[in-house]
Amino acid sequence: MLYLKDIATIRSGYLFRERIKPDASGQYRVVQVGDVATDDGFSDSSLVRVSLPDVKRSQVLESGDVLFISRGPRKLAIAITWPIENTIATSQFFVLRPDERLLPEFLAWYINQRPAQRYIEEHSTGTSASLINLEAVKGLPVEAPPVETQARITKIHQLSLREKELMEAIQNKRRALIETTLLKAIG
């Protein structure tokens, strides 16, 4: 068993001193908690653009980073597995950059599972606007099986998410078919 601090660099997202001011020609896109719907991630095209003069290179997100929501009712982690440019996350996130022993997709999956979520819940403070601090996140115990096992786990997870999408699509089509059939029967 390892701790998150042993296998990833952990930093807070960008701290906006005031309200985010959208700028359509801004050089940076900003990931906010509202942009993250599920553990599938977020859409780059929906992100707000901003102009910021003081962003350090280390604050810019990279493919392979894991965003972890540190505040609010859901402490969700998502892996950025696609090319991403000139994008920063707000300070409501911790940005985790795993080393070569940990696949980003596996780390995000692991954080979203019951054992890690139980640890996060136990180490969060506050009630409705609960938060977990940096030291507690650093101390999160992480199981790190061999990379091949991590890859198999994340592949199975992705397949189960795809299955869920397909089942929902089938249910929607079945509902529409039944509705159409019933309406034809009365008209």
KOLVO-440225 format. One line per 5 residues: number of its first residue (from 0); their letters; for each residue x, y, z of N, C-alpha, C, O, CB. Coordinates in pm, whole numbers, plus 32768, in hexadecimal, padded with zeros to 4 digits. Glycine has a CB too. Layout:
<atoms>
NUM	A	X Y Z X Y Z X Y Z X Y Z X Y Z | ...
</atoms>
This chain:
<atoms>
0	MLYLK	8055 7F89 8000 8000 8000 8000 8059 807C 8000 80B9 8086 804D 7F9F 8001 807B | 8037 80D8 7FA8 807F 8157 7F9F 8020 81C8 7FC4 7FA7 81B5 7FD0 80BA 816C 7F11 | 8059 823D 7FD6 8008 82B5 7FEA 8010 8309 7F6D 8073 8305 7F24 8039 8306 8067 | 7FA8 8356 7F53 7FA2 83A5 7ED9 801E 83FD 7EC8 8050 840C 7E59 7F25 83FB 7EDA | 804F 8436 7F36 80C5 848E 7F2E 8141 8443 7EFD 819F 8482 7ECC 80E1 84CC 7FB6
5	DIATI	8144 83BE 7F0A 81B7 836E 7EE0 81B7 8353 7E4B 8220 8334 7E12 81B9 82EC 7F2B | 8144 835D 7E0A 813C 8334 7D7F 8102 839F 7D22 80E9 8385 7CAC 80E8 82B9 7D75 | 80EC 8418 7D57 80B7 8484 7D04 80E1 850B 7D3C 80F1 851C 7DB5 801C 847B 7CFA | 80F2 856B 7CE3 8100 85F5 7D12 8073 862A 7D20 801B 860B 7CD1 8157 864E 7CAF | 805E 867B 7D85 7FD8 86AC 7DA5 7FE1 8742 7DB8 8032 8774 7E06 7F9E 8667 7E25
10	RSGYL	7F8D 878A 7D71 7F89 881B 7D82 7EF9 884B 7D78 7EA2 8806 7D44 7FE2 8863 7D19 | 7EE5 88C1 7DA9 7E61 88FF 7DA2 7E51 8940 7D19 7EB4 8966 7CD9 7E4E 8967 7E14 | 7DD6 894D 7CEC 7DBB 8993 7C6F 7DD5 8A28 7C7F 7DFD 8A55 7CEA 7D2A 897B 7C42 | 7DBF 8A72 7C15 7DDB 8B02 7C10 7D78 8B4E 7C69 7CFF 8B3B 7C60 7DD3 8B36 7B7F | 7DAD 8BA3 7CBE 7D5A 8BF3 7D18 7D37 8C77 7CD6 7D8E 8CCD 7CC3 7DA1 8C0B 7DA0
15	FRERI	7CB9 8C88 7CB2 7C8B 8D06 7C7B 7C73 8D66 7CEE 7C2A 8D45 7D4B 7C09 8CF4 7C26 | 7CAE 8DDA 7CE9 7CA1 8E3E 7D53 7C16 8E7C 7D56 7BE8 8EAC 7DBD 7D0A 8EAA 7D43 | 7BD7 8E7C 7CE4 7B4F 8EB1 7CDA 7B00 8E57 7C7D 7B30 8DEE 7C51 7B4F 8F44 7CA7 | 7A89 8E80 7C60 7A31 8E31 7C0A 7A71 8E1A 7B81 7AB9 8E70 7B4E 79A9 8E76 7BFB | 7A57 8DA6 7B47 7A8C 8D87 7AC1 7A49 8DE1 7A5B 79CF 8DE8 7A53 7A76 8CF0 7A9D
20	KPDAS	7A9D 8E27 7A0C 7A69 8E82 79A5 7A81 8E44 791C 7AF2 8E41 78EC 7AAD 8F0E 79AF | 7A15 8E12 78DE 7A26 8DD4 7859 7A5C 8E37 77F3 7A3A 8EAE 77F4 79A0 8D9C 7828 | 7AB1 8E05 779B 7AEB 8E54 772F 7AF7 8DF6 76B8 7B4E 8D9F 76B5 7B78 8E93 7758 | 7AA0 8E09 7654 7A9B 8DAD 75E2 7B21 8D9E 759C 7B3B 8D37 755D 7A34 8DDD 757E | 7B77 8E03 75A5 7BFA 8DFA 7563 7C6A 8DD9 75C7 7CE0 8DE3 75A6 7C1B 8E7E 751C
25	GQYRV	7C44 8DB1 7641 7CA7 8D91 76A8 7CFD 8D1A 7682 7CD1 8CC1 7639 7C61 8D75 772B | 7D77 8D19 76B5 7DD4 8CAE 768F 7DC1 8C2E 76DF 7DF3 8BC6 76B6 7E61 8CDE 76A1 | 7D79 8C31 774F 7D66 8BBA 77A2 7CD3 8B94 77AC 7C7A 8BE9 77AF 7D9E 8BD1 782E | 7CBB 8B10 77B0 7C37 8ADC 77CF 7C39 8AB1 7861 7CA1 8A88 7894 7C0E 8A65 776F | 7BC6 8ABB 78A3 7BBF 8A9D 7932 7B5C 8A2B 794C 7AE8 8A31 7921 7B96 8B1B 7981
30	VQVGD	7B8B 89C4 7994 7B33 8958 79BF 7AFD 897F 7A48 7B49 8996 7AA6 7B7E 88CE 79C3 | 7A78 8985 7A52 7A35 89A1 7AD0 79E6 8924 7AF8 79CA 88CE 7AA5 79D7 8A1F 7AC5 | 79C2 891B 7B76 797C 88A4 7BA8 78FD 8889 7B56 78DD 8815 7B3B 7958 88B6 7C3C | 78B6 88F0 7B2F 783C 88DF 7AE1 7852 88A1 7A58 77F3 8871 7A1A 77F8 8962 7AD1 | 78CE 88A3 7A27 78EC 8869 79A5 78F7 87D1 79AB 78F6 878F 7943 796C 88A4 796F
35	VATDD	7903 879B 7A24 7916 870B 7A36 7891 86CB 7A5D 785F 86DF 7ACB 7983 86EE 7AA2 | 785A 867E 7A01 77D8 863F 7A1B 77E8 85B4 7A58 77A2 8591 7AB6 7787 8637 799B | 7844 8566 7A21 7859 84DC 7A4F 78EE 84BF 7A4E 7940 8516 7A32 780B 8475 79F7 | 7910 8443 7A6B 799D 8420 7A67 79D2 840C 79D9 7A44 83E4 79C6 79B5 83A2 7AB7 | 797D 842A 7975 79A9 8426 78EA 79FD 84A0 78C6 7A4B 849B 7867 7932 841D 788C
40	GFSDS	79EF 850C 7911 7A3E 8583 78F5 79E9 85FD 78D9 7980 8611 7915 7A99 856A 7881 | 7A1B 864E 787D 79D8 86CA 7859 79F3 86E5 77C7 7A4D 86AA 778B 7A09 8741 78B3 | 79A5 873E 778E 79B6 8763 7701 7A0C 87DF 76F7 79EB 8847 7731 792D 877A 76BC | 7A7B 87D6 76AF 7AD3 884A 769E 7A8A 88C1 7661 7AA6 8934 7683 7B4A 8824 7648 | 7A2D 88A5 7606 79EA 8911 75BC 798F 8966 7614 7970 89D7 75EF 799B 88D8 754B
45	SLVRV	7964 8933 7687 7907 897D 76DC 794F 89D1 7747 790F 8A17 7795 78A7 891D 771F | 79D3 89C9 774C 7A1D 8A10 77B5 7A24 8AA5 7799 7A2E 8AD0 7727 7AAA 89D7 77C1 | 7A1E 8AF4 7804 7A29 8B85 77FC 7AB9 8BA9 77DC 7B16 8B6C 7811 79FA 8BC8 7880 | 7ACD 8C0C 7788 7B53 8C40 776A 7B6B 8CBC 77BF 7B0F 8D0A 77D9 7B63 8C61 76D2 | 7BE8 8CCD 77EB 7C0D 8D41 783C 7C97 8D72 7811 7CE6 8D29 77D5 7C0C 8D1E 78D3
50	SLPDV	7CB1 8DF0 7832 7D36 8E2B 781F 7D74 8E39 78A9 7D3B 8E7B 7900 7D30 8EB5 77D4 | 7DE7 8DFC 78BC 7E2D 8E03 793D 7EC1 8E19 7923 7EFF 8DCE 78D8 7E16 8D81 7990 | 7EFA 8E81 7961 7F88 8E9D 7949 7FE8 8E4B 79A1 805F 8E43 7982 7FA1 8F30 7960 | 7FB6 8E10 7A0B 8010 8DD6 7A6F 8009 8D3E 7A7C 8025 8D08 7AE7 7FF2 8E12 7AF3 | 7FE4 8CF7 7A10 7FDC 8C66 7A16 8068 8C2C 79FE 80AA 8C4C 799B 7F76 8C2E 79AD
55	KRSQV	8092 8BD7 7A5B 8113 8B94 7A4C 8101 8B17 79F7 8094 8ADC 79F4 8150 8B6F 7AD7 | 8168 8AEF 79B3 8163 8A77 795F 8136 89FC 79B0 80ED 89A7 797D 81ED 8A5C 791F | 8160 89F5 7A2D 813D 8982 7A82 80A8 897E 7AA5 8077 8917 7AD4 8190 8986 7B03 | 8060 89EB 7A8F 7FD1 89EF 7AAE 7F7A 89C2 7A38 7F01 89B0 7A47 7FAA 8A7B 7AD7 | 7FB9 89B2 79C4 7F6F 898A 794D 7F5E 88F1 794D 7FBE 88A7 7965 7FB8 89B9 78CA
60	LESGD	7EE4 88C6 7933 7EC7 8836 7934 7F08 87EF 78BE 7F1F 8829 7854 7E30 8820 7930 | 7F26 876F 78D5 7F61 871B 786E 7F12 8699 7864 7ED0 866F 78C3 7FF6 86FE 788B | 7F1B 865B 77F0 7EE2 85D5 77E3 7F2B 857C 7846 7FA6 857E 784E 7EEE 859E 774F | 7EDF 852D 7890 7F1A 84D9 78F8 7F03 850F 7984 7F1B 84C9 79E7 7FAE 84CA 78E1 | 7ED4 858B 798E 7EB1 85C2 7A12 7E2B 8588 7A3E 7DD9 855E 79EC 7EAB 865D 7A0E
65	VLFIS	7E16 8587 7AC1 7D97 855D 7AFA 7D61 85D4 7B49 7DA4 860A 7BA1 7DA7 84DD 7B55 | 7CE7 85FC 7B29 7CA5 8668 7B74 7C51 8628 7BE1 7C04 85CC 7BC9 7C4E 86C3 7B17 | 7C61 865D 7C5A 7C17 862A 7CCC 7BCC 869E 7D0C 7C09 86FF 7D3A 7C76 85E5 7D34 | 7B47 8695 7D0E 7AF5 86FF 7D4A 7B05 86F8 7DE1 7AE4 8693 7E1F 7A5D 86F0 7D21 | 7B38 8764 7E1C 7B58 8763 7EAB 7AEC 87A2 7F02 7AF1 8798 7F7D 7BDA 87AA 7EC2
70	RGPRK	7A8B 87E3 7EC3 7A22 8829 7F0F 7999 8802 7EDD 7986 87E3 7E67 7A34 88C2 7F05 | 7939 8804 7F3A 78B0 87E7 7F14 7887 8759 7F36 78D4 870E 7F72 789D 87FE 7E81 | 780E 8735 7F10 77D7 86B4 7F39 7814 863D 7EF0 7814 85CE 7F27 7744 86B5 7F23 | 7846 864F 7E79 7880 85DD 7E2F 7914 85F4 7E18 793D 8655 7DD9 7836 85C8 7DA9 | 7962 859A 7E4A 79F4 85A1 7E3D 7A1D 8540 7DCD 7A4D 84D2 7DE7 7A3E 857D 7EC5
75	LAIAI	7A0A 856B 7D54 7A1C 8519 7CDD 7AA6 8530 7CA1 7ADB 859F 7CA7 79AE 8537 7C76 | 7AE0 84C8 7C68 7B5F 84D4 7C21 7B4A 84AF 7B8F 7B02 8451 7B70 7BCD 847A 7C62 | 7B8B 84FA 7B35 7B86 84DB 7AA6 7C13 84E2 7A6D 7C61 853B 7A90 7B26 853B 7A5A | 7C31 8486 7A17 7CB3 8484 79D5 7CA8 84CE 7950 7C48 84BB 7905 7CE5 83F2 79BF | 7D09 8520 7935 7D0F 8564 78B3 7D63 850B 7859 7DDC 8501 7868 7D4C 85F7 78BF
80	TWPIE	7D20 84CA 77FB 7D63 8468 77A6 7D69 8495 7715 7D90 8447 76BE 7D1C 83E2 77B0 | 7D45 8510 76FA 7D44 8544 7672 7DA5 85BA 766D 7DC7 85F3 76D5 7CB4 856D 7645 | 7DD1 85E0 75F5 7E29 8655 75EB 7DDF 86D2 761C 7D6D 86EA 75F6 7E5A 8669 7558 | 7E21 871E 766E 7DE3 8795 76A8 7E4B 8805 76A7 7EBE 87F1 76CB 7DB0 877A 773B | 7E21 887A 767C 7E7E 88EA 7671 7E47 8966 76B6 7DCE 897E 76B6 7E9C 8909 75DE
85	NTIAT	7EA0 89B2 76F1 7E7E 8A34 772D 7E01 8A2E 7782 7DA6 8A80 7774 7E6C 8A9B 76C1 | 7DFD 89CD 77DB 7D8A 89BB 7832 7DB9 89B3 78C3 7E1C 8971 78E1 7D3A 893C 780C | 7D70 89F7 791A 7D8E 89F4 79A9 7D10 89C8 79F3 7CA2 89CF 79BE 7DC1 8A7F 79DD | 7D23 899C 7A6E 7CB1 8977 7AC3 7CA8 89DB 7B35 7D0E 8A12 7B5F 7CC0 88E5 7AFA | 7C30 89F3 7B67 7C20 8A4F 7BD7 7C53 8A0D 7C57 7C73 8996 7C59 7B8B 8A78 7BE8
90	SQFFV	7C5B 8A5C 7CC0 7C8F 8A2A 7D40 7C2E 89CA 7D87 7C4D 8998 7DF3 7CAD 8AA0 7D9B | 7BBA 89B1 7D4B 7B5F 894D 7D83 7B91 88C0 7D65 7B59 885D 7D96 7AD1 8960 7D4B | 7BFA 88B7 7D14 7C35 8836 7CEF 7CC0 8828 7D2B 7D06 888B 7D41 7C3A 8827 7C57 | 7CE6 87AC 7D44 7D72 878A 7D53 7D9A 874B 7CCE 7D4E 86FC 7C94 7D8C 8728 7DD0 | 7E0F 876E 7C9E 7E43 8733 7C23 7EAA 86CB 7C4D 7F0F 86EC 7C8C 7E82 87A0 7BC3
95	LRPDE	7E90 8650 7C29 7EE7 85E0 7C4C 7F31 85B5 7BCD 7EF4 859E 7B65 7E96 8568 7C8A | 7FB3 85AB 7BD8 8004 857C 7B66 804D 84FE 7B91 80B7 8505 7BCE 806A 85EB 7B36 | 8012 8488 7B71 804E 840A 7B9E 80D3 83EE 7B58 80EA 8419 7AE7 7FED 8396 7B85 | 812A 83A5 7B9D 81A8 837C 7B5F 8191 82FE 7B0C 811F 82D2 7AFD 8215 8363 7BCB | 81FB 82C4 7AD7 81F0 8253 7A79 81B6 81D5 7AB7 8193 8178 7A6E 8276 8234 7A40
100	RLLPE	81AB 81CE 7B3A 8173 8157 7B7B 80DB 8153 7B79 809E 80ED 7B9A 81A2 814F 7C09 | 809D 81C1 7B51 800C 81CD 7B5A 7FD3 8209 7ADA 7FFB 8275 7AB0 7FE5 8223 7BD2 | 7F75 81C2 7A9C 7F2E 81F8 7A28 7ECA 8260 7A58 7E84 8249 7ABA 7EE7 8186 79D8 | 7EC2 82D3 7A15 7E63 833B 7A3F 7DD3 8308 7A45 7D89 832A 7AA2 7E6A 83B1 79E0 | 7DAC 82B6 79E3 7D24 8281 79E0 7D0A 8227 7A58 7C9C 8228 7A91 7D0A 8234 795F
105	FLAWY	7D6E 81DB 7A7E 7D60 8184 7AF3 7D54 81D8 7B72 7CFF 81BD 7BC7 7DD7 8122 7AFD | 7DAA 823E 7B7F 7DA5 8293 7BF7 7D1C 82D4 7C06 7CE3 82D5 7C73 7E12 82FF 7BF1 | 7CE6 830A 7B98 7C61 8348 7B9F 7BF8 82E0 7BC7 7BA4 82FA 7C1D 7C3B 838A 7B18 | 7BFD 826C 7B88 7B9F 8202 7BA9 7BAB 81DD 7C3C 7B46 81D2 7C82 7BB7 8186 7B51 | 7C25 81CB 7C6B 7C3D 81A1 7CF6 7C06 8209 7D59 7BC5 81E4 7DBB 7CD4 818D 7D0E
110	INQRP	7C1F 8287 7D40 7BEE 82F2 7D99 7B56 82F2 7D9E 7B1B 8316 7E04 7C22 837C 7D6A | 7B16 82CC 7D32 7A83 82CD 7D2C 7A42 8251 7D6A 79C7 8248 7D6F 7A56 82DA 7C9D | 7A92 81F2 7D98 7A5D 8179 7DD4 7A46 8189 7E6A 7A7D 81E4 7EA8 7ABB 8104 7DBA | 79F4 8130 7EA3 79CA 8139 7F30 7A3D 8149 7F95 7A35 81A2 7FEA 797C 80C0 7F53 | 7AA6 80F6 7F90 7B0F 8104 7FF7 7B4D 8190 7FFA 7B5D 81CB 8065 7B7C 809D 7FE0
115	AQRYI	7B6F 81C5 7F85 7BA9 824B 7F7F 7B41 82B5 7FA5 7B60 8314 7FEC 7BE2 8268 7EF3 | 7AC6 82A3 7F77 7A5D 8304 7F97 7A3F 8305 802D 7A20 836E 8065 79DE 82E4 7F48 | 7A48 8292 806C 7A34 828C 80FD 7AA3 82DB 8145 7A87 8327 81A1 7A32 81F7 812E | 7B20 82C7 8119 7B91 8313 8152 7B79 83A9 813E 7B8B 83F8 819B 7C17 82E8 810F | 7B51 83D0 80C6 7B3B 845D 80A6 7ACD 8497 80FE 7ADA 8505 8132 7B17 846F 8011
120	EEHST	7A61 844C 810E 79F2 8479 8162 7A1E 848A 81F3 79FB 84ED 8234 797D 8415 815B | 7A6B 842B 8226 7A9C 8431 82B0 7AFC 84A5 82C8 7B06 84D7 8338 7AE0 83AF 82D5 | 7B42 84D0 825F 7BA5 853B 826E 7B76 85C2 8239 7BC4 8621 8233 7C23 8513 8227 | 7AF8 85CA 8213 7ABF 8649 81E5 7A87 8695 825B 7A5C 8659 82BE 7A50 8632 817B | 7A88 8717 8251 7A50 876D 82BA 79DC 87BD 8281 79D3 87D1 8208 7ABC 87CB 82F4
125	GTSAS	7985 87E9 82D8 7910 8835 82AE 789C 87D9 8291 78AA 875F 8293 7930 8888 8233 | 7828 8814 8277 77B1 87C4 825E 7787 87D0 81CC 77B1 877F 8179 773E 87EE 82BB | 7735 8831 81A9 7703 883B 8120 7772 8863 80BE 7772 8836 804C 7691 88A0 8118 | 77CE 88B4 80EA 783E 88DE 8094 78BF 889D 80C5 7924 88E1 80D9 784C 8979 8091 | 78BA 881A 80D9 792E 87D5 8112 79A7 87DF 80B6 7999 87EE 803C 790D 8744 812D
130	LINLE	7A1B 87D6 80F1 7A96 87D8 80A4 7AFD 877E 80E4 7AF9 8762 815C 7ACC 8866 8097 | 7B5A 8752 8091 7BC9 8701 80C3 7C48 8752 80A8 7C59 8789 803C 7BCE 8673 807D | 7CA0 8757 810C 7D17 87A9 80FC 7D88 875B 80BA 7D81 86E1 80AB 7D44 87DF 8183 | 7DEF 87A3 8093 7E5F 876A 804B 7EA6 86FC 8099 7ECA 8695 8060 7EC1 87D6 8028 | 7EBA 8711 811A 7F00 86AB 816A 7EB3 8628 816F 7EEE 85BD 8168 7F16 86DF 81F9
135	AVKGL	7E2F 8631 817B 7DDE 85B7 817C 7DE5 856F 80F6 7DEC 84F5 80F1 7D4C 85D7 819F | 7DE2 85BC 8089 7DEC 857F 8004 7E73 853B 7FF3 7E7A 84CD 7FBB 7DD7 85EA 7F96 | 7EDC 8579 8023 7F61 853C 8019 7F66 84B6 8063 7FAF 845C 803A 7FCB 859B 8052 | 7F19 84AA 80CE 7F19 842F 811E 7EB8 83C5 80F0 7EAA 835E 8132 7EFA 8451 81A9 | 7E75 83DB 807E 7E17 8377 804B 7E61 82F5 802A 7EBB 82F6 7FD6 7DCD 83AD 7FCE
140	PVEAP	7E3B 8287 806A 7E7A 8206 8048 7E4E 81DA 7FBD 7DD8 81E3 7F9A 7E54 8199 80B2 | 7EAE 81AB 7F6C 7E91 8182 7EE3 7ECC 80F8 7ECA 7F43 80E1 7EE0 7EC8 81EA 7E7E | 7E78 809E 7E9C 7EA6 801B 7E6F 7EDD 8030 7DE2 7E99 8069 7D8D 7E32 7FAE 7E72 | 7F56 8001 7DC9 7F92 8012 7D45 7FBE 7F8B 7D0D 8032 7F65 7D19 800A 8073 7D4C | 7F5F 7F43 7CD0 7F85 7EC4 7C92 7FE0 7EDD 7C19 7FF4 7F51 7BF4 7F06 7E73 7C68
145	PVETQ	8016 7E75 7BDC 8069 7E89 7B65 801C 7ED7 7AF9 7FA1 7ECF 7AF1 8098 7E01 7B2D | 8065 7F20 7AA7 8027 7F75 7A41 7FCD 7F24 79E4 7F65 7F55 79B8 8094 7FBD 79EE | 7FF3 7EAA 79C5 7FA0 7E55 796F 7F17 7E3C 79AF 7EB1 7E3E 796B 7FE8 7DCE 7951 | 7F17 7E23 7A30 7E99 7E0E 7A79 7E48 7E8F 7A7B 7DCE 7E8B 7A6A 7EB4 7DDF 7B0A | 7E89 7F00 7A8F 7E44 7F81 7A8C 7E02 7F96 7A04 7D90 7FC4 79FD 7EA7 7FF3 7AAA
150	ARITK	7E4A 7F74 7999 7E13 7F85 7912 7D98 7F2E 78FE 7D36 7F5A 78C2 7E7D 7F64 78A9 | 7D9C 7EB2 792F 7D28 7E59 7922 7CB1 7E8F 7971 7C3F 7E8D 7941 7D4C 7DCB 7953 | 7CCB 7EBF 79EA 7C5F 7EF5 7A3D 7C1E 7F6C 79F8 7BA4 7F74 79F2 7C95 7F1E 7AC7 | 7C6E 7FC8 79C4 7C35 8040 7985 7BED 801D 7903 7B8A 805D 78E1 7CA3 80A7 7969 | 7C1D 7FB8 78BA 7BD9 7F8D 7840 7B4F 7F54 7862 7AEC 7F76 7821 7C2D 7F23 77F2
155	IHQLS	7B48 7F00 78C7 7AC8 7EC7 78F1 7A6B 7F36 7921 79F3 7F33 7904 7ADE 7E5E 7961 | 7AA0 7F97 796A 7A4F 8008 7998 7A16 8055 7921 79A0 8076 7920 7AA3 8067 79F3 | 7A6A 8072 78BD 7A3C 80BB 7847 79D0 806C 77FD 796E 80A5 77CD 7AB2 80D8 77E9 | 79E3 7FE8 77F3 797F 7F94 77B2 78FA 7F95 77FF 788F 7F94 77C2 79B3 7F05 77A4 | 7901 7F97 7884 7885 7F9A 78D3 783D 8020 78C2 77C2 8025 78C0 78A4 7F81 7968
160	LREKE	788A 808D 78B5 784C 8110 789B 7808 8111 7812 779B 8147 7802 78B5 8181 78A4 | 784B 80D6 77AF 7812 80CF 7728 7795 807A 7728 7732 809C 76E7 7879 8097 76C5 | 7797 800B 7772 7722 7FB5 777D 76AC 8003 77B8 763B 7FF7 7789 7741 7F39 77D3 | 76C8 8052 781E 765F 80A3 785D 7623 8104 77F8 75A9 8114 77F2 7698 80F0 78D7 | 7678 8146 77A9 7646 81A3 7742 75ED 815B 76DE 7581 818C 76BC 76BC 81E6 76F8
165	LMEAI	7619 80E7 76B1 75CB 809B 764F 7546 806C 7689 74E0 8070 7644 761C 8024 761D | 7547 803F 7707 74CB 8013 7746 7468 8086 7753 73F0 8075 773D 74E9 7FD7 77D2 | 749B 80FC 7775 7442 8171 777E 7409 8195 76F5 7394 81B8 76EB 748D 81EA 77B8 | 745B 818B 768D 742C 81A8 7605 73C1 8144 75DB 735D 8169 759E 74A2 81A6 75A1 | 73D5 80C4 75FC 7372 805D 75DC 72EF 8078 7626 7283 806D 75EB 73A7 7FD1 7601
170	QNKRR	72F8 809C 76A5 727F 80B9 76F3 7234 812F 76B7 71B9 812C 76AF 72A3 80D6 7786 | 727C 8197 768F 723B 820D 7653 71F6 81E9 75D0 7187 8216 75B6 72A2 827D 763C | 7239 819A 757D 71FD 8171 74FE 7183 8117 7515 711E 8124 74CF 7264 8128 74A6 | 718C 80BD 7576 711B 8065 7596 70A5 80B9 75C7 7033 80A2 759D 7143 7FFC 7602 | 70BF 8119 761D 7054 8171 7650 7012 81BE 75DD 6F98 81C9 75D9 708D 81D4 76B9
175	ALIET	7063 81F2 7581 702D 823C 750F 6FDB 81E0 74B5 6F72 8208 7483 709E 827F 74BF | 700B 8166 749E 6FC3 8106 744B 6F3C 80E2 7488 6ED7 80DF 7442 7016 8087 7438 | 6F3A 80C8 750A 6EBC 80A6 754E 6E5C 811B 7547 6DE5 8109 752B 6ED5 807E 75E1 | 6E8E 8193 7561 6E38 820A 755D 6DFC 821C 74D1 6D85 8237 74C3 6E88 8287 7585 | 6E4F 820E 746B 6E1F 821E 73E1 6DB7 81B3 73BF 6D51 81D0 7381 6E95 8216 737D
180	TLLKA	6DD2 8138 73E7 6D75 80C9 73CD 6CEF 80E1 7413 6C86 80CB 73D8 6DB2 8044 73FC | 6CF4 810D 7490 6C79 8127 74DB 6C2A 819A 749E 6BAF 8195 7496 6C99 8146 756D | 6C70 8202 7472 6C2B 8273 7434 6BE9 824B 73B0 6B7C 8279 7390 6C8C 82E6 741D | 6C2D 81F5 7365 6BF2 81C3 72E7 6B75 816F 7303 6B15 8171 72B6 6C5A 816E 7297 | 6B77 8126 7372 6B06 80D0 7396 6A89 811F 73B4 6A1A 80EE 739D 6B29 807A 740D
185	IG	6A96 8198 73E5 6A1F 81E7 7407 69FC 8249 7397 6991 8287 739C 6A34 8233 748A | 6A50 8258 7336 6A32 82BE 72D3 6A2D 828A 724C 6A15 82D5 71EE 6A92 8328 72D7
</atoms>
